[in-house]
């Protein structure tokens, strides 16, 4: 994997590509293809899972920050801060749902 951020799309691509290469290697009796396909599949799954965990953690952070802002806005009477906090909290909740482990 590269030094870039993990990506669900890239991880899924490499997982599927690795499975295809492994299958071709198995069918053609090419052990090197089978092995490299397995390795690419595993790396792709790892990247996907890392991106999913990162997205979930970012959702948690947004929910906490949003909740705090909402409460502070409610206590101080700052409706704009309260509304912005509610929006950020909901965004975080959505991000957590999208990145929930199966």
C-alpha positions as CSV (number, residue, x, y, z in Angstrom):
1,X,0.0,0.0,0.0
2,X,1.1,3.6,-0.5
3,X,1.5,6.3,2.0
4,X,-1.9,7.8,1.0
5,X,-5.0,7.7,3.2
6,X,-6.8,4.4,3.1
7,X,-9.7,4.4,0.6
8,X,-12.8,2.1,0.6
9,X,-13.0,2.3,-3.2
10,X,-9.3,1.5,-3.7
11,X,-9.5,-1.3,-1.1
12,X,-12.6,-2.8,-2.8
13,X,-10.9,-2.6,-6.2
14,X,-7.8,-4.4,-5.1
15,X,-9.8,-7.0,-3.2
16,X,-11.8,-7.9,-6.3
17,X,-8.8,-7.7,-8.6
18,X,-6.8,-9.9,-6.3
19,X,-9.6,-12.5,-6.3
20,X,-9.8,-12.4,-10.1
21,X,-6.0,-12.9,-10.4
22,X,-6.0,-15.7,-7.9
23,X,-8.8,-17.5,-9.7
24,X,-7.0,-17.2,-13.1
25,X,-3.9,-18.5,-11.5
26,X,-5.7,-21.4,-10.0
27,X,-7.4,-22.3,-13.3
28,X,-4.2,-22.0,-15.3
29,X,-2.1,-23.7,-12.7
30,X,0.1,-20.6,-12.3
31,X,1.1,-20.6,-8.6
32,X,2.8,-17.2,-8.8
33,X,-0.5,-15.6,-10.0
34,X,-2.5,-17.5,-7.4
35,X,-0.1,-16.2,-4.7
36,X,0.0,-12.6,-5.9
37,X,-3.8,-12.6,-6.2
38,X,-4.2,-13.8,-2.6
39,X,-1.8,-11.1,-1.4
40,X,-3.5,-8.3,-3.4
41,X,-6.9,-9.5,-2.0
42,X,-5.7,-9.4,1.6
43,X,-4.1,-5.9,1.1
44,X,-7.3,-4.6,-0.5
45,X,-9.4,-6.0,2.4
46,X,-7.0,-4.4,4.9
47,X,-7.2,-1.0,3.1
48,X,-11.0,-1.2,3.0
49,X,-11.2,-2.0,6.7
50,X,-8.8,0.8,7.6
51,X,-10.8,3.3,5.6
52,X,-14.0,2.1,7.3
53,X,-12.5,2.4,10.8
54,X,-11.1,5.9,10.0
55,X,-14.6,7.0,8.7
56,X,-16.3,5.6,11.8
57,X,-13.8,7.4,14.1
58,X,-14.3,10.7,12.3
59,X,-18.1,10.2,12.8
60,X,-17.6,9.7,16.5
61,X,-15.5,12.9,16.7
62,X,-18.1,14.9,14.8
63,X,-20.9,13.6,17.0
64,X,-19.1,14.6,20.2
65,X,-18.1,18.0,18.9
66,X,-21.6,18.6,17.5
67,X,-23.2,17.6,20.8
68,X,-20.9,19.9,22.7
69,X,-21.7,22.8,20.4
70,X,-25.4,22.1,20.6
71,X,-25.4,22.1,24.4
72,X,-23.2,25.2,24.7
73,X,-25.5,27.0,22.2
74,X,-28.6,26.0,24.1
75,X,-27.2,27.1,27.5
76,X,-25.9,30.4,26.1
77,X,-29.0,31.1,24.0
78,X,-26.9,31.0,20.8
79,X,-29.3,29.4,18.3
80,X,-26.8,29.5,15.5
81,X,-24.3,27.5,17.5
82,X,-27.0,25.1,18.7
83,X,-28.2,24.5,15.1
84,X,-24.6,24.1,13.8
85,X,-23.9,21.6,16.6
86,X,-27.0,19.6,15.8
87,X,-26.1,19.5,12.1
88,X,-22.5,18.3,12.9
89,X,-23.9,15.7,15.3
90,X,-26.3,14.3,12.7
91,X,-23.5,14.3,10.1
92,X,-21.3,12.3,12.5
93,X,-24.1,9.9,13.1
94,X,-24.6,9.3,9.4
95,X,-20.9,8.8,8.9
96,X,-20.9,6.2,11.7
97,X,-23.8,4.4,10.1
98,X,-22.1,4.4,6.7
99,X,-18.9,3.0,8.2
100,X,-20.4,0.5,10.6
101,X,-18.7,-2.9,10.5
102,X,-20.9,-5.8,9.3
